[in-house]
């Protein structure tokens, strides 16, 4: 009986040792592949250790647009990478914060000053997303793309009546008459509404000014555009908000015809925060999950997930939404 127990214990020890060595071998193999891919330039759009192939980069702007350091860093790398001969900005977003759109616009303008950049609109490219589009030098959209919505919005909830019905009273001491105005706890007064209107008009003037500067063909339609209305892609082409109806291939043709970008270049996706180390971490984690080795799952993989958290409407937004309930 003792002999059988000893045999079982030895087998378990041997099995654990084999598992450790197998995992280490797989990790070394993946690391070698990642290193080789980095040196030759992979199809992920990154240039590895500064060695890559000439290509057209594609970046995607989707979901809620806010200020993003990882996006800024990616656009900086694109601007400095000599292997990137042109950039396609694929946009599919209703917009976001006005400052987020401003940051995106400035980063894309800096990129466009260094190399050809074109925007390709998908299902929707409105408000701050359209602001990103006009930062490029050529805009392509589908005929049924929803675009436009030039302007900003400032919203707040008035729950004062609700609080009164449930017997809740909010007391406060303000350092000034307009401090923390408008407030959801008190009905808006004339002074607070006037202040808010000034903020919105200032940002609206800034937005429309950029449209007039970047989209010369749209200047004659500015009064209609100022209303903040949305347009289909066909309507946007008629008023000068976009340049052409079509898809990515139309943008690529513009690169070769108008900006003399070599034809036949591959289009490679670039993503914020993407690097050889992050790709290696993701590959290792995927293998670990398949092997059931949970200890190898790195938290860095989870950080790569784009999770849209609840966002209160407590500032200036450049976003289009048919119902307030659609945006939180």
N, C-alpha and C positions, 0 to 999 in steps of 0.2 A: 504493500500500500504506500509505504514511504517512497519507494522507488518510482512509482507512478506519479506521485506528487512532484518529485524532483524533476522528472522528465517534462511535466506540464510547465513548471516554472521556467526551465531552460528554454522551452519552445517559445514562451511568451517574451522572454528577454531577447531571444534571437529575432522574433517578429518585430519588436520595437526598434531594434537596431537597424533591421532592413528597411523599415518605414522611414526612419530618420535619413538614412543614406539615399533612399529613393527621392525623398523630398529635396535634399541638398543637390542631387544630380539634376533634378528638373529645374531647380532655381538657377543653377549654373548654366544649364542649356538655354533657358529663357534669357539670361543676362548676356550670353554670347550672341544670341539672335538680335537682341536689342542693340548691342554694340555694333554688330555688322550692319544692321539697318540704319543706324545713325551715321555711319561712315559713308554709306552709299546713297543716303537720302531716301526716306520712305515715302509712301503714297499718302501719308497722313498730313502732309503739308509742312511739317517741320523740317528744318535743314540740318538736324543733327548737330554735330560739332563744327558748324560753319561750312560743311561740305554738302552740297545738294545739287539738284538739277533745276534748270530753268523751268518755270511753270507759272500758270495763272492761279492765284490764290482765291479761294472762296470763303467768305466769312458769313455767318448767319446772325441776323438780328431778329429775334422773335420774343414773344411774350411781353411782359411788362418791362419797359425801358427805364432803368435808373442809372445813377453814376456807378461806374464799375472800374476798379483799379486793374483787375485781370484783363478786362477788355482793352483798357488803355495800354497796358503793357504789350498785349498781342499786336495792336496796331502799330506800336513803336517798333516791334521786331519786324513786322511786315515792311515798314518804311525803310528800315536799315538793311533788309535782306536783298542782296543783289540778284539772287536766284528768282525772286518774285518779280515778274515782268509786268503784271497787271493784277488788279484786284476786283472781284465781283462781290458786291454787298447784297446778299439775298435777304430781303426784308419781308417779314410776315408778322405784323404787330399792330395793335390798336393805339400804341403810344405809351406814355408813362409820365414821369415827373418832368416838368419844364427844365429843371436843371440837368436831369439825366439826358434829355434831348440836346441841351446846349453842349454838354460835355462830349456827346457822340458827334455832334456837328463839328466841333473844333478839332477833335482827333481825326475825323475823316478828311477835313479840309487840309490838315497838315500832311496826311498821307497822300491826298490827291495832288499836292504841290510837288511830290516826289516821283509819282508814277501814275499811270492811267487807272482810274477808278470809275466803275459803273455800278448803278443800283438796279436790281431786278426785283420788282414787287411781286409778291405772291397773292394770297387771298385778300390781305388787308395791309395797308401801309398809310396810316392816318396820324395826324397830330405830330407827336415827337418822333414817330417812325418816318413820317414824311419829311420832317426836319432833317433826319439823317440822310434821306434820299437826295435832298437838294444840295447836300455837301459834296456829292459826287458830280462828275461832269457829264453824265449821261444816264437817263432814267428809262427803263423798260418796264412795262406793266402788261398784264393780261387785259383783255377787253372788259372783263367783269371784275377786275380788282377794285376794291373799295379804297379810295384814297382821298387826299385833301384834308378836311377838318382842320384848317389852319387857324390856330388860336389856342387859348388857355381857359382853364376853368378853376374856380375856387368854390368848394362846397363845404357846408357844415350842417349838422343836424340841430334842430331846435327841440329839445326834450323838456322844456320848462313846464309845459302844460301837463305832460305825463308825470313829472315829478310831483307837481301839485296834487294830482289825483291820488297818488300813493302816499301823500303826506311827507314828502321829502323837500326840505328847503336848503338851498345852497347859499352860505354866507361867504363873503370874500372881501379882501382888502387889496385894492389896486394901487400901484405906484403912480399911475397916470390914467386919465380918462379913457385912453384907447389901448391900455395894456390888456393883452389877451382878448382882444375883440377882433372878430365876432366870437361869441362863446355859445356852446350848446346849452348852457344852463340859463340863459336869459334871452328874451327876444332881441333881435338886432335893432339898434337904433339908427337914426339917420347918419350920425357921425361915423359909426362903424361900417355901415353900408358904403358910404362915400369913400372911406379909406380902402375898402376892398375893391371897389370899382377902379380906383386909381392904380392899384397893384395890377389888376387884370388888364387895364388899358395900356399900361407901360409895357407889360410883357407881350401883349397883342401887337403893339407898334413895333417892337423888336422882331417878332416873328414875321410879320408882314414885310418889314424892311428887308429881311433876309430873302424872302421869296422874290421881292422886286429886284434885288441885287443878283440873285442866282438864276432866276427864271425870267429873262427879259421878255420872252414871248407871252408871259402871263400878266404883264403889267396892265394891258388894256382891260383885263377882267378882274382887277384887284378889288373893285367894289363888291362883286359877287363872291370872291374868295374870302373877303373880310367877314362875311356872315358866318363863317365857320362851317359851311355846308360840306357834305361829302360828294364825291364824284365817282362814276365808274371810270375804268381805264380809258374807254373811248371818249367820254366827256372830258377827262383830264387832258387828253391829247389835243382836243379841240381848243381848250382855253390855255394851253401851254404849260400845264403843270408837269407833264412828262414829255419825253421825246419820241417814243415809239411803242407800238403794240407788239408783243411777242414774248419770247422766253430768253433763256440764258444765251442761246446761240446768236440772237440778235446783238446782245452786248459783246460777245466775242468777235463778231463780224465788225462791230464798231472799233474794237481794239486794233484789229489788223488794218482796216481801211483808213480810219481817221488818226490813229496814234502809232501806226507802224509797228505794232507788236508782232513778233514772228508768228506765223500760222502754225497750227499743229501742236501747240503746247498743251500739255495735260492740265486739267483743272483739279486742284487739290484742296481739300478742306483744311482750314486752320480753325482751331478752337481756343478760347481763352484758357490759360493755364496749362496748355498742352506742352509736354516736354518729354524727352527720352525717359527721365526718371518716373514721370507719372504714367507713361505707357508701360514701363516695366512693372510698376506697382500694380496696375490694373491686370496685366497678364498673369502675374504671380497670384493675385487674389482669385482670379478666375480658375486657375489650376488648383489652388488650395480648396476652393469650394467644391470642385469636382471630386477631389480626393477626400473630402470630408475633414480636412485639416484646418479647423477654424482659427488656430493660433496664427496663421499666416495672413489672415485678412487684415489689411492695413486700413486705418481710419481715413487715410488720404483718398481712398477710392470713393468713400461716401461724400467727401468734400467736393468731388467733381460733379455730383448730382445737382441739377438746377432746380431747386425747390422754391416755388413761388409762395412766399408767406403772405399772411394777411397784411394789407397795406391800408391804413386809414387815410381818408381824404383830408389831410390836415395841412396841405400846402398847395402851391400852384401846380396844376397838372395840365399836360398837353396830351389828352387821351380822348378817344371817341368811344362812346358806349351808348347804345340806344336806350338802356335802362340803368338806373343807378344800382339796382340789385346785381348787375353783372360785374361790378367792380367793387372790391372790398379792400 
